[in-house]
Amino acid sequence: MDNLTGSDRLINQIAARCRVLALGGLAVISHGLGRNTHDADIWVEPMESPEVWASIVGPLVYSTPSAKPVAIAVWQPIPEKNLAEVIAEDGVFRINGLDRPLDIFRKPNELPIEEFESAWLRAKPLHDGTRLPDEIDLLMTKQLTGRDKDAMDIAFLENKAEKRYLAELPVATEVRALEMLERFLTPKVAEAALVHSSALVREQALSFLRELAAEGDPFAADILKNLPRLTA
């Protein structure tokens, strides 16, 4: 028996036709944070153009009973013929009228459209056909919102990413370690990189710590102070 809710059913239908990444509160919950959420967010692959995107996503949305697409920027209903224009301008639209609001992104906050391919490859497959972005890609979409719940999500995701890096970074290859530092870097991560076998990795970590210390970061300054002991 089909026990899916309206929003879940629509997400499944879109995921059967397109590549879909989970975003928002549901994605953070899937990463392990215990909190509630009352809406859903997905990132549908951007495709060649807003027009192509709308021609595939639109019919699935507008054929869904009770679905009411609205433009978030102006909170006005979107006629199907205008979906491509709205998504080109806003990068996202909302569907009301289902069991919960559903935001569908072509371009999420703080992640360029061009990042979809790499984010998809890093993501974990979920049972509904969507994928779960890694913690770093997900926290990027929550930057600069100014909302308390997003600040809590970011702290959780940063802590999870940091723990993964502390375990993986010291034994990663030079290429992998440099890639990791390019994506995500905190004082603790830089400290872990100081024991890497690659001089390039160690120098990138040192440069980061020196910049932070010059800006008055006491933790970075303390790491540099103990540097002879760390590298002995």
VOKE-99656 format. One record per atom (N, C-alpha, C, O): x, y, z. Coordinates in steps of 0.05 Angstrom, whole numbers, padded with zeros to 5 digits, always signed. Example, Ala and Ser with C-alpha at 12.3 -4.5 7.8 and 13.67 -1.06 7.14 Angstrom:
2
+00264-00114+00156
+00246-00090+00156
+00264-00066+00156
+00285-00066+00169
+00257-00045+00142
+00273-00021+00143
+00258+00001+00157
+00268+00023+00161
This chain:
232
+00017-00024+00000
+00000+00000+00000
+00018+00025+00000
+00039+00026+00013
+00009+00045-00015
+00024+00070-00017
+00018+00087+00008
-00005+00098+00009
+00036+00091+00026
+00032+00107+00050
+00046+00134+00048
+00049+00148+00068
+00056+00141+00024
+00070+00166+00021
+00052+00190+00024
+00029+00189+00015
+00063+00211+00036
+00048+00236+00038
+00050+00250+00011
+00065+00242-00007
+00035+00272+00008
+00036+00286-00018
+00063+00297-00025
+00071+00294-00049
+00077+00309-00006
+00104+00319-00013
+00123+00297-00019
+00140+00299-00037
+00122+00275-00003
+00140+00253-00008
+00135+00240-00035
+00154+00232-00049
+00110+00237-00042
+00103+00225-00068
+00114+00242-00091
+00124+00231-00110
+00111+00268-00088
+00120+00286-00110
+00151+00284-00111
+00162+00284-00133
+00164+00284-00088
+00194+00282-00089
+00202+00256-00102
+00221+00256-00119
+00188+00234-00096
+00195+00208-00109
+00191+00210-00139
+00207+00199-00155
+00169+00223-00148
+00164+00225-00176
+00185+00241-00190
+00194+00234-00213
+00194+00263-00178
+00215+00279-00190
+00241+00263-00190
+00256+00264-00210
+00247+00249-00168
+00272+00234-00167
+00273+00211-00187
+00294+00201-00194
+00249+00202-00196
+00248+00181-00216
+00256+00191-00244
+00263+00176-00262
+00254+00218-00247
+00260+00230-00273
+00286+00246-00273
+00299+00249-00294
+00294+00255-00250
+00317+00274-00247
+00334+00265-00224
+00326+00250-00206
+00359+00276-00223
+00375+00272-00200
+00367+00294-00179
+00365+00317-00185
+00363+00285-00155
+00353+00302-00134
+00370+00300-00108
+00375+00277-00099
+00378+00322-00097
+00393+00323-00072
+00374+00334-00050
+00360+00354-00055
+00373+00321-00028
+00358+00330-00005
+00372+00354+00008
+00397+00354+00010
+00357+00374+00016
+00368+00398+00030
+00351+00403+00055
+00333+00388+00062
+00358+00425+00068
+00342+00435+00090
+00342+00418+00115
+00361+00402+00119
+00322+00421+00131
+00320+00408+00157
+00320+00378+00155
+00333+00364+00171
+00306+00367+00135
+00305+00338+00132
+00332+00326+00127
+00339+00305+00137
+00348+00341+00111
+00375+00331+00105
+00393+00332+00131
+00408+00314+00135
+00390+00353+00146
+00405+00355+00171
+00397+00333+00190
+00414+00321+00203
+00371+00327+00192
+00362+00305+00209
+00373+00279+00199
+00381+00262+00215
+00375+00275+00173
+00386+00251+00162
+00416+00248+00169
+00427+00226+00170
+00429+00271+00174
+00457+00270+00182
+00460+00264+00212
+00482+00259+00221
+00438+00264+00226
+00439+00255+00254
+00431+00275+00275
+00432+00269+00299
+00423+00299+00267
+00415+00319+00287
+00386+00315+00295
+00368+00313+00278
+00381+00313+00321
+00353+00309+00330
+00339+00336+00332
+00342+00350+00352
+00323+00342+00313
+00306+00366+00314
+00282+00362+00296
+00281+00343+00280
+00262+00380+00298
+00238+00378+00282
+00241+00396+00257
+00257+00415+00257
+00225+00390+00237
+00222+00407+00214
+00194+00405+00203
+00182+00384+00204
+00184+00427+00192
+00157+00427+00182
+00155+00431+00152
+00133+00435+00142
+00178+00431+00139
+00177+00434+00110
+00198+00415+00098
+00212+00400+00112
+00200+00415+00071
+00220+00399+00057
+00233+00416+00036
+00221+00434+00025
+00258+00409+00030
+00274+00424+00009
+00289+00404-00008
+00301+00385+00003
+00289+00407-00034
+00305+00391-00052
+00318+00408-00073
+00309+00429-00080
+00341+00398-00082
+00356+00410-00104
+00354+00392-00128
+00365+00370-00128
+00340+00400-00149
+00337+00384-00173
+00359+00393-00193
+00363+00417-00197
+00372+00374-00205
+00394+00380-00223
+00387+00402-00242
+00364+00403-00252
+00405+00421-00247
+00398+00445-00262
+00392+00441-00292
+00379+00458-00304
+00403+00420-00304
+00398+00414-00332
+00410+00437-00350
+00425+00453-00340
+00403+00437-00375
+00416+00455-00394
+00407+00484-00390
+00422+00503-00396
+00382+00488-00382
+00371+00515-00381
+00346+00515-00363
+00335+00494-00358
+00337+00538-00354
+00313+00540-00339
+00289+00529-00354
+00270+00518-00343
+00289+00533-00381
+00267+00524-00397
+00265+00493-00398
+00243+00482-00395
+00288+00480-00401
+00288+00451-00401
+00280+00441-00373
+00265+00422-00370
+00291+00454-00353
+00285+00446-00325
+00255+00448-00320
+00243+00429-00310
+00243+00470-00327
+00215+00474-00323
+00197+00455-00339
+00176+00447-00330
+00207+00447-00363
+00191+00429-00380
+00190+00401-00368
+00172+00386-00375
+00209+00394-00351
+00209+00368-00338
+00197+00368-00311
+00180+00351-00304
+00205+00388-00294
+00194+00389-00267
+00165+00400-00267
+00149+00390-00251
+00159+00419-00284
+00133+00431-00284
+00110+00412-00286
+00092+00413-00269
+00109+00395-00307
+00087+00376-00309
+00082+00358-00285
+00060+00351-00278
+00104+00351-00272
+00101+00334-00248
+00089+00350-00225
+00072+00339-00210
+00096+00375-00223
+00085+00392-00202
+00056+00399-00207
+00039+00396-00190
+00050+00408-00231
+00023+00418-00237
+00003+00396-00241
-00021+00402-00241
+00012+00371-00244
-00007+00349-00245
-00013+00337-00217
-00028+00318-00215
+00001+00348-00197
-00003+00338-00170
-00027+00351-00157
-00028+00375-00155
-00047+00335-00148
-00071+00346-00136
-00064+00363-00112
-00048+00356-00095
-00077+00386-00109
-00075+00405-00087
-00049+00421-00087
-00046+00439-00070
-00030+00415-00105
-00004+00430-00105
-00009+00458-00115
-00022+00463-00135
+00002+00478-00100
-00001+00506-00107
+00026+00519-00108
+00036+00528-00087
+00039+00520-00131
+00065+00532-00134
+00064+00563-00130
+00046+00576-00141
+00083+00573-00115
+00083+00602-00111
+00112+00612-00113
+00131+00597-00107
+00115+00637-00122
+00142+00649-00124
+00148+00661-00096
+00134+00678-00086
+00170+00651-00085
+00178+00659-00058
+00184+00689-00056
+00179+00702-00036
+00195+00700-00077
+00203+00728-00076
+00179+00747-00073
+00182+00768-00060
+00156+00739-00084
+00133+00757-00082
+00108+00744-00070
+00088+00757-00067
+00110+00718-00064
+00089+00702-00052
+00063+00704-00070
+00041+00708-00060
+00067+00700-00096
+00045+00700-00114
+00045+00673-00129
+00065+00661-00134
+00020+00663-00136
+00018+00638-00151
+00034+00640-00178
+00036+00661-00190
+00044+00617-00186
+00059+00616-00211
+00044+00600-00232
+00040+00576-00228
+00034+00612-00253
+00023+00597-00275
+00044+00579-00287
+00068+00586-00288
+00037+00556-00297
+00057+00537-00307
+00074+00549-00330
+00097+00544-00332
+00062+00566-00346
+00076+00578-00368
+00098+00598-00359
+00116+00605-00374
+00097+00606-00334
+00116+00625-00323
+00137+00612-00305
+00154+00626-00294
+00136+00585-00302
+00155+00572-00284
+00184+00576-00291
+00201+00581-00274
+00190+00574-00317
+00218+00577-00326
+00228+00605-00320
+00251+00608-00311
+00211+00625-00323
+00219+00652-00318
+00225+00656-00288
+00244+00669-00280
+00207+00645-00271
+00211+00648-00242
+00236+00633-00233
+00251+00644-00217
+00240+00609-00243
+00263+00593-00233
+00289+00606-00243
+00310+00603-00230
+00289+00618-00267
+00313+00632-00277
+00319+00656-00259
+00343+00662-00255
+00299+00669-00249
+00303+00694-00233
+00309+00687-00204
+00328+00699-00193
+00294+00669-00193
+00296+00664-00164
+00313+00639-00157
+00323+00638-00134
+00315+00620-00175
+00329+00595-00169
+00314+00576-00152
+00324+00554-00147
+00290+00583-00143
+00274+00566-00126
+00245+00574-00127
+00238+00597-00133
+00227+00555-00122
+00199+00562-00118
+00187+00543-00097
+00199+00522-00091
+00165+00551-00086
+00152+00536-00064
+00126+00523-00074
+00112+00534-00090
+00121+00500-00063
+00095+00487-00067
+00080+00486-00041
+00088+00473-00022
+00058+00500-00040
+00039+00498-00017
+00017+00479-00024
+00015+00470-00047
+00000+00474-00005
-00024+00457-00009
-00020+00428-00005
-00040+00413-00005
+00004+00419+00000
+00009+00391+00006
+00010+00387+00036
+00001+00404+00051
+00020+00364+00045
+00020+00360+00074
+00040+00378+00088
+00038+00383+00112
+00059+00389+00073
+00079+00408+00084
+00090+00424+00061
+00089+00414+00038
+00099+00448+00065
+00111+00464+00044
+00136+00449+00032
+00151+00437+00047
+00139+00451+00006
+00162+00439-00008
+00176+00460-00025
+00163+00471-00043
+00201+00466-00019
+00217+00485-00035
+00234+00468-00054
+00248+00450-00046
+00231+00475-00080
+00246+00461-00101
+00266+00481-00113
+00259+00502-00124
+00292+00474-00111
+00313+00492-00119
+00325+00482-00146
+00328+00458-00151
+00331+00502-00163
+00349+00497-00186
+00377+00507-00178
+00397+00497-00187
+00377+00528-00161
+00402+00539-00150
+00398+00544-00120
+00383+00563-00113
+00411+00529-00103
+00408+00533-00074
+00424+00556-00064
+00441+00567-00079
+00420+00564-00039
+00435+00586-00027
+00465+00579-00026
+00472+00557-00017
+00482+00597-00035
+00511+00596-00031
+00525+00573-00046
+00548+00568-00041
+00511+00559-00063
+00523+00538-00080
+00517+00544-00109
+00494+00545-00116
+00538+00548-00125
+00533+00553-00154
+00520+00529-00167
+00524+00506-00159
+00505+00534-00188
+00493+00512-00204
+00514+00492-00213
+00509+00468-00213
+00538+00502-00219
+00559+00485-00230
+00569+00465-00209
+00582+00445-00216
+00562+00469-00183
+00571+00451-00162
+00554+00426-00160
+00560+00408-00144
+00531+00425-00175
+00513+00402-00172
+00527+00376-00177
+00524+00357-00162
+00543+00374-00199
+00556+00349-00206
+00574+00338-00184
+00572+00315-00177
+00591+00355-00173
+00609+00346-00152
+00594+00340-00127
+00601+00321-00113
+00574+00356-00121
+00558+00351-00097
+00543+00324-00099
+00541+00309-00080
+00533+00318-00123
+00519+00293-00128
+00538+00269-00124
+00531+00249-00112
+00563+00272-00134
+00582+00250-00131
+00590+00245-00102
+00596+00223-00095
+00591+00267-00087
+00598+00264-00058
+00575+00254-00041
+00579+00245-00019
+00551+00256-00052
+00527+00251-00035
+00521+00221-00031
+00531+00204-00047
+00506+00215-00011
+00499+00188-00003
+00471+00181-00014
+00452+00196-00008
+00467+00159-00028
+00441+00151-00037
+00421+00146-00014
+00429+00133+00006
+00397+00155-00017
+00376+00150+00003
+00355+00132-00009
+00354+00126-00033
+00338+00121+00009
+00319+00101+00000
+00298+00111-00019
+00285+00095-00034
+00293+00137-00020
+00272+00148-00037
+00282+00157-00064
+00267+00169-00080
+00306+00150-00071
+00317+00157-00097
+00332+00183-00098
+00346+00189-00117
+00330+00199-00076
+00346+00223-00074
+00374+00217-00062
+00379+00193-00056
+00390+00237-00060
+00416+00233-00047
+00419+00254-00025
+00408+00276-00026
+00435+00247-00005
+00441+00265+00018
+00468+00278+00014
+00488+00263+00014
+00469+00304+00011
+00495+00318+00008
+00513+00313+00032
+00503+00309+00054
+00539+00313+00028
+00557+00311+00051
+00554+00336+00068
+00542+00356+00060
+00564+00334+00093
+00559+00355+00112
+00569+00383+00103
+00558+00403+00111
+00591+00383+00088
+00602+00409+00079
+00585+00422+00058
+00579+00446+00060
+00576+00407+00038
+00559+00418+00018
+00533+00428+00031
+00523+00450+00024
+00522+00413+00050
+00497+00420+00063
+00500+00445+00080
+00483+00463+00079
+00522+00448+00095
+00525+00472+00111
+00529+00496+00094
+00522+00518+00103
+00541+00493+00070
+00544+00516+00052
+00517+00529+00045
+00514+00553+00043
+00496+00512+00042
+00470+00522+00035
+00456+00537+00058
+00435+00549+00054
+00468+00535+00082
+00456+00548+00105
+00471+00573+00114
+00464+00585+00135
+00491+00581+00099
+00506+00604+00106
+00489+00630+00100
+00473+00630+00082
+00494+00650+00116
+00484+00677+00112
+00454+00680+00114
+00443+00700+00106
+00440+00660+00125
+00411+00663+00128
+00404+00679+00153
+00383+00693+00153
+00421+00679+00173
+00416+00694+00197
+00395+00681+00215
+00387+00694+00235
+00385+00657+00209
+00365+00645+00226
+00378+00628+00248
+00398+00615+00243
+00365+00628+00271
+00376+00613+00294
+00378+00583+00288
+00398+00570+00295
+00358+00572+00275
+00358+00544+00270
+00380+00536+00250
+00391+00514+00252
+00386+00554+00232
+00408+00548+00213
+00435+00550+00227
+00453+00536+00220
+00438+00569+00246
+00462+00570+00262
+00467+00544+00277
+00490+00535+00279
+00446+00533+00288
+00448+00507+00302
+00455+00485+00283
+00472+00468+00289
+00443+00485+00259
+00449+00465+00239
+00478+00467+00230
+00492+00446+00227
+00488+00491+00225
+00515+00496+00216
+00535+00485+00237
+00554+00472+00230
+00530+00492+00263
+00548+00483+00284
+00549+00452+00285
+00570+00441+00288
+00526+00439+00282
+00525+00410+00281
+00540+00399+00258
+00556+00380+00261
+00536+00410+00234
+00549+00400+00210
+00579+00405+00210
+00594+00388+00201
+00587+00428+00220
+00615+00434+00222
+00629+00415+00241
+00651+00405+00235
+00616+00409+00263
+00628+00390+00283
+00631+00362+00270
+00651+00349+00274
+00610+00354+00255
+00611+00328+00242
+00633+00327+00221
+00648+00307+00220
+00635+00348+00205
+00656+00349+00185
+00684+00349+00197
+00702+00336+00188
+00686+00364+00219
+00712+00366+00232
+00721+00339+00243
+00744+00332+00240
+00703+00324+00255
+00710+00297+00265
+00719+00279+00243
+00738+00264+00246
+00705+00280+00220
+00713+00264+00197
+00741+00272+00187
+00757+00254+00181
+00746+00297+00185
+00771+00307+00176
+00794+00299+00194
+00816+00291+00186
+00789+00301+00221
+00810+00295+00240
+00819+00266+00238
+00842+00259+00243
+00800+00248+00230
+00807+00220+00227
+00820+00214+00200
+00839+00198+00199
+00811+00228+00179
+00820+00221+00152
+00844+00237+00143
+00862+00226+00130
+00846+00262+00151
+00866+00280+00139
+00895+00271+00144
+00911+00271+00125
+00903+00263+00169
+00931+00257+00173
+00941+00234+00156
+00965+00232+00151
+00924+00216+00147
+00933+00193+00132
+00925+00194+00102
+00929+00176+00087
+00913+00217+00094
+00904+00220+00066
+00928+00225+00048
+00949+00233+00058
+00926+00219+00023
+00947+00225+00004
+00950+00256+00002
+00932+00270+00011
+00972+00265-00009
+00976+00294-00011
+00954+00307-00028
+00944+00327-00020
+00947+00295-00050
+00926+00306-00067
+00900+00308-00052
+00886+00329-00053
+00893+00286-00039
+00867+00285-00024
+00868+00305-00001
+00848+00319+00003
+00890+00307+00013
+00892+00325+00036
+00889+00354+00027
+00875+00370+00040
+00902+00361+00005
+00900+00389-00005
+00871+00395-00014
+00861+00417-00010
+00858+00375-00027
+00830+00379-00034
+00812+00383-00010
+00795+00400-00010
+00818+00368+00011
+00802+00370+00036
+00806+00398+00048
+00786+00410+00056
+00830+00407+00050
+00836+00434+00061
+00823+00456+00045
+00816+00477+00056
+00821+00452+00019
+00808+00472+00002
+00779+00474+00008
+00767+00496+00005
+00766+00452+00015
+00737+00452+00020
+00730+00461+00048
+00710+00475+00052
+00745+00453+00068
+00737+00457+00096
+00762+00459+00113
+00779+00441+00113
+00764+00481+00128
+00788+00486+00144
+00781+00501+00170
+00770+00523+00169
+00787+00488+00192
+00784+00501+00218
+00811+00499+00233
+00828+00484+00223
+00814+00513+00255
+00840+00510+00270
+00846+00481+00277
+00869+00473+00275
+00826+00466+00286
+00831+00438+00293
+00839+00422+00269
+00857+00405+00271
+00827+00427+00246
+00834+00413+00222
+00863+00420+00214
+00878+00403+00206
+00869+00446+00215
+00896+00454+00209
+00917+00441+00227
+00938+00433+00219
+00910+00439+00252
+00928+00427+00272
+00933+00397+00264
+00955+00388+00266
+00912+00383+00255
+00915+00356+00247
+00932+00354+00222
+00947+00334+00219
+00931+00374+00204
+00946+00374+00180
+00976+00379+00185
+00993+00373+00168
+00983+00389+00208
+01011+00395+00214
+01028+00370+00217
+01053+00371+00215
+01016+00347+00220
+01031+00322+00223
+01030+00306+00197
+01040+00283+00196
+01019+00318+00176
+01018+00304+00150
+01046+00301+00138
+01064+00318+00144
+01051+00280+00123
+01077+00275+00112
+01085+00295+00090
+01108+00299+00084
+01065+00308+00078
+01070+00327+00056
+01076+00355+00066
+01062+00366+00082
+01098+00366+00056
+01106+00394+00064
+01085+00414+00054
+01080+00434+00067
+01074+00409+00030
+01053+00427+00019
+01029+00428+00037
+01018+00449+00042
+01020+00405+00047
+00997+00404+00065
+01004+00419+00091
+00988+00434+00101
+01027+00414+00102
+01035+00427+00127
+01036+00457+00124
+01028+00472+00141
+01047+00466+00101
+01050+00495+00096
+01023+00508+00093
+01019+00530+00102
+01004+00495+00080
+00977+00506+00077
+00964+00509+00104
+00951+00529+00109
+00968+00489+00121
+00957+00490+00148
+00970+00513+00164
+00956+00528+00178
+00996+00515+00162
+01010+00536+00176
+01001+00564+00167
+00997+00582+00184
+00999+00567+00141
+00990+00593+00131
+00963+00601+00142
+00959+00624+00149
+00945+00582+00143
+00918+00587+00153
+00919+00595+00183
+00907+00615+00191
+00935+00581+00198
+00937+00586+00227
+00950+00614+00232
+00942+00628+00250
+00970+00620+00216
+00983+00646+00219
+00964+00669+00213
+00964+00690+00226
+00947+00666+00192
+00928+00686+00185
+00908+00690+00208
+00902+00712+00216
+00898+00668+00219
+00879+00669+00242
+00892+00682+00266
+00880+00700+00279
+00917+00674+00272
+00931+00685+00295
+00934+00716+00292
+00932+00731+00311
+00941+00724+00267
+00945+00753+00262
+00919+00768+00266
+00919+00792+00272
+00896+00754+00262
+00870+00767+00265
+00860+00766+00294
+00839+00775+00301
+00877+00753+00312
+00870+00753+00340
+00857+00727+00350
+00847+00727+00372
+00858+00706+00334
+00846+00681+00343
+00864+00668+00364
+00886+00661+00357
+00855+00665+00389
+00872+00654+00410
+00878+00624+00406
+00900+00615+00414
+00859+00609+00395
+00864+00581+00391
+00886+00576+00371
+00904+00559+00375
+00885+00591+00348
+00906+00589+00328
+00933+00597+00340
+00953+00584+00334
+00933+00619+00355
+00958+00628+00367
+00970+00607+00386
+00994+00603+00387
+00952+00593+00401
+00962+00572+00419
+00973+00549+00404
+00993+00537+00413
+00961+00541+00382
+00972+00519+00365
+00999+00526+00355
+01017+00510+00356
+01003+00551+00346
+01029+00560+00335
+01050+00561+00358
+01073+00554+00354
+01041+00568+00382
+01059+00570+00404
+01070+00542+00411
+01093+00540+00419
+01054+00522+00408
+01062+00494+00414
+01072+00479+00390
+01075+00455+00390
+01077+00494+00368
+01085+00481+00343
+01110+00463+00345
+01109+00441+00334
+01131+00471+00359
+01155+00453+00361
+01147+00426+00373
+01158+00405+00364
+01130+00426+00393
+01121+00401+00405
+01104+00384+00386
+01107+00360+00385
+01087+00398+00371
+01070+00384+00353
+01085+00370+00330
+01077+00348+00321
+01106+00383+00321
+01121+00372+00297
+01146+00357+00305
+01161+00348+00288
+01150+00354+00331
+01175+00340+00340
+01173+00310+00333
+01192+00295+00339
